[in-house]
Amino acid sequence: MSDDSTLTRDGVRAEIAELLYEDPAELTDDEDLVDFGLDSVRIMSLVERWRKRGVKITFAELAERSTLAEWWEVLEAR
């Protein structure tokens, strides 16, 4: 990431992988994150991290989507 407030697809992938104790290379854009073990507590953790960095995102916006590609569509617009 270029600074603390800028999200990148690879940075988001790395943050998700960190919470799941996985290698970021294992998380493809179309992988179902819930199948990988991403639960509501971890999603909320990511929402809070990103909000602190100025990204206006809600838990519901992420919870109703299941892949990194879908999340990135929402996050990229912010």
Number of C-alpha atoms within 10 A of each C-alpha: 11 8 7 10 13 14 18 14 17 15 14 19 20 17 15 22 19 12 14 16 10 13 12 17 10 11 18 13 16 11 14 16 20 14 10 13 12 17 13 14 10 14 20 16 14 19 20 17 13 20 14 12 14 13 18 13 16 14 15 12 13 21 16 10 15 16 19 23 17 15 18 19 11 14 20 12 8 12
